[in-house]
Amino acid sequence: MKYVFSLVTLVIVSLTFISCGSSSQSVSQKKSNVNDSLQILHTFSIQSEEKIYSVAHYLSKQWLLAISDTTLMVYDARDGKFVKKIGKVAQPGTLKVNGGLLFFLDKGQEIVQSILLPNFETSGIIAPGRLKKPVDMTIFASDGNKTSYYISHLGDTTKENSPKISAGASYFALNETSEDMGVPPLGETNGPGVIYKPGAIEVDPTTAQIAVVEESVYPNILKFFDFNGQYDASVRMNFTPTGSIPDLNLYYCPEIKGYWLVAQNTELGGKRASVTFIDRLTYENKGEITFQDVDEIRSMCLVQSRLGTNIGGMLFIVDAKGAVYGYPWESIKNALKLTHFCEINR
């Protein structure tokens, strides 16, 4: 078997720092009542012998790509049927697909690997030597052939004041001929815009916002920054002392409509997992969903294109035990009475 994670090309990047301003805006969610939550039933589940860490959708083949502790695997995103195994990995991390490229955040080697689809040929290495204890990654296409990456990482804790200076989110922009850098790290050195311990990260390329989970406080806080690294707002998502936000997704439509999806794990007389939906622009709480058979969320992947009979796509939840569950977006939309609805072929 040919392993896909052999190095083929090496891309070297450099960091450029800019000063960041701050904003006093702060937005908080009202405390949600656990009894108000609605439970959604899954259409199918993937019960792998290898615990799955992260999944990503490849539109052209309707594949659900899954990374476990040891292996990259392929499933049919329409019904969860196993397709094939691809190769071995050192340490699992976030998977993302952008067009014909799969991006894998390799936490063990502290790099991002890009892999050509559908043949799984290694394309390049991104950010070698630039990341310290990476946590999460988000990727989006911008300006034609340019691909941009935001990667949250814990930073070099051996340096003085490193929690304020080194921890944060770095930005990498790659096009066909060169790699540019801008505004790393996100976050400020004082005030509400400091990122002490970054967690999950997601970007809204249309509104030019980056959302980063601040894990140093309980309950966790969701902090928003603009593309210049300026702090914009904070949203407090849960209200239990042991709450955490393991992942973020964005449901986006034209005309800047859509929702931020915020996964939450809490202890309320036992483990409980849910996803809160907040308005993309106002941060207004639109409701909370719990999921059949999931009591702790590890990661999630939202697909906004037709998958078999699911015309609105699906939300895939990876639970802490390494199983994957598929929940129809139509069921979520109807349960919460969400008004924004759009298919996006990506």
C-alpha positions, 0 to 999 in steps of 0.5 A: 500500500502506498502511504499518502503522507510522504513528503513530496514538496516543501513550502516554506512560510514566514510570519509578518506581525501587525499591531491590533486594535480593540473594540469594546463591543460584547455580546452574550447569549441568554441562558438556555433551558435544557428542557427547551432542547430538541433532539434530532434522530440520525439517518445513519451511523458509522461504527468503525473499529478505529476511533474517528477523530475528524471528517470532511466532505469531498463533493465530486465523489460524495465521499466522507473522508475520516481520520482515526488515530492511525488511518485515513479512511473513505466512506460514502457520505450519502449512506455511511458505507465504507469505501476504502482505507488510504494510509497511515497517520502519526497523530490525528488532527482536523480534516478540511476539503477545499475543491480538489485538495484535502488538508490534514492538520498533523498534530504530531509533526505540527504541520499541515499536509495538502493532498490531491483528490481523488488519487490521494497524492501528497501535494505539499507541506504548509507551515513547517516549523511555524506551529506550536501545539496546533489545535484546529484549522479552517480553510477557505478559497479567496481571490481566485487561485488563492487558498487561505488557512487559519490555524489555532495553536497554543504557542511556545510556552517556554517564552516569557509572556507566551500565553499572551504573545505566542498563543493564538491563530496564525494566518497563511495564504497560498496561491499557485506561485508564492505564499503570503502571510498576514496578521499572525498571531490574531489577538491582542496582548491586553484587554478582551482581545487576548487569546490565552488558550485557543481552541476551535476556529472557523472563518466567515470569508464573506463578512471577514470574521474569524471565530476562535474559542477561548478555552482558558475560562469556564464557561468557554467564550467565543471571540470574533476578530476581523481579517486585520486581527482586530477584536470585535466581540465575545459571545458566552455560549454555555453556563455550566462550570464544566462546559466546553466548545469542541468545534465550530461550523458555519452555515452560510447563504448569499446576502450574508444570511446564515448561522454559526453552529457551536458544539457544546459539551456540558455536565448536567447530571451526566454528560450532555452534548448539543449544538447551539445555532446563533445568527451569523451577524447578530449572534442572536440565539436561534435554539439548541439541538441535542443528538440521538446517541451522542453524549459528547461531541469531538468534532462536526462537519456541515455539508450544505449540498444534496446527499442522496435523499437529503436535499439540504445536506447533513450535519455529521457529528463525531462523538468522543467514542469515535463513531460518526452520525449523520443528521439531515439538515432539513430535520434541524431546520424544521425543529428550530424553525430556521428561516435561512436555507440554501444549497452550496456546492462545495 
